[in-house]
Amino acid sequence: MSNHSTHPVLRRFWKPVAITGAGGTAVAIWFEEILIFGQDILALIFLPIMAGVIYLLDIFIFKSRLPRREDLETPIDKGAKK
């Protein structure tokens, strides 16, 4: 009785890989497709997170351009004659 432990991903996909081809290229292509699918999922997860970070950065950067309460209360003298 062997105590051989394999990775669960390998146990899950070895039959479809063996059916499509016995060479190492077929295994590489299968795992490449799985990694690309995972990358797409991660991109969809991180897209709203990055949009939120950019939105907050925009708020913090342009907050200094908002008029202060003191600016709104005092009239601006542009050199008009009194």
C-alpha positions in Angstrom: 0.0 0.0 0.0 1.6 3.2 -1.1 1.1 6.4 0.7 1.3 8.5 -2.5 -0.3 11.9 -2.1 -1.1 13.9 -5.3 -2.3 17.5 -5.6 -6.1 17.8 -5.8 -5.9 19.8 -9.0 -3.8 17.1 -10.7 -6.3 14.4 -9.6 -9.1 16.4 -10.9 -7.8 17.1 -14.4 -5.6 14.2 -15.3 -8.3 12.2 -17.1 -9.3 15.1 -19.5 -5.6 15.8 -20.1 -4.9 12.1 -20.8 -7.8 12.0 -23.3 -6.8 15.0 -25.2 -3.2 14.0 -25.5 -0.5 12.1 -23.7 2.3 14.6 -24.3 3.6 17.2 -22.0 2.3 19.9 -24.4 -1.3 19.0 -23.7 -0.8 19.2 -20.0 0.9 22.6 -20.4 -1.9 23.9 -22.5 -4.6 22.7 -20.1 -2.9 24.4 -17.1 -2.2 27.5 -19.1 -6.0 27.8 -19.9 -6.8 27.3 -16.2 -4.3 30.0 -15.2 -5.8 32.4 -17.9 -9.3 31.8 -16.5 -8.1 32.5 -13.0 -6.4 35.7 -14.2 -9.6 36.9 -15.8 -11.5 36.2 -12.6 -8.9 38.1 -10.6 -9.1 41.0 -13.0 -12.9 41.2 -12.6 -12.4 41.2 -8.8 -9.7 43.9 -8.7 -11.4 46.2 -11.3 -13.9 47.7 -8.8 -11.3 47.9 -6.1 -8.9 49.8 -8.3 -11.8 52.1 -9.4 -12.5 52.8 -5.8 -8.9 53.7 -5.1 -8.7 56.0 -8.0 -12.0 57.7 -7.0 -10.7 58.2 -3.4 -7.4 59.6 -4.7 -9.3 62.0 -7.0 -11.3 63.2 -4.0 -8.2 63.7 -1.8 -6.3 65.5 -4.6 -9.0 67.9 -5.7 -10.3 68.6 -2.2 -7.9 71.5 -1.9 -9.5 73.2 -4.9 -12.9 73.5 -3.1 -13.5 77.0 -1.8 -13.2 77.4 2.0 -16.0 78.9 4.1 -13.8 82.0 4.7 -13.4 82.5 0.9 -17.2 82.5 0.4 -17.9 85.0 3.2 -15.4 87.7 2.3 -15.8 89.6 -0.9 -13.0 89.7 -3.3 -11.5 93.1 -4.0 -10.4 93.2 -7.6 -9.2 96.8 -7.6 -12.6 98.4 -8.2 -12.9 102.1 -7.3 -14.8 102.8 -4.1 
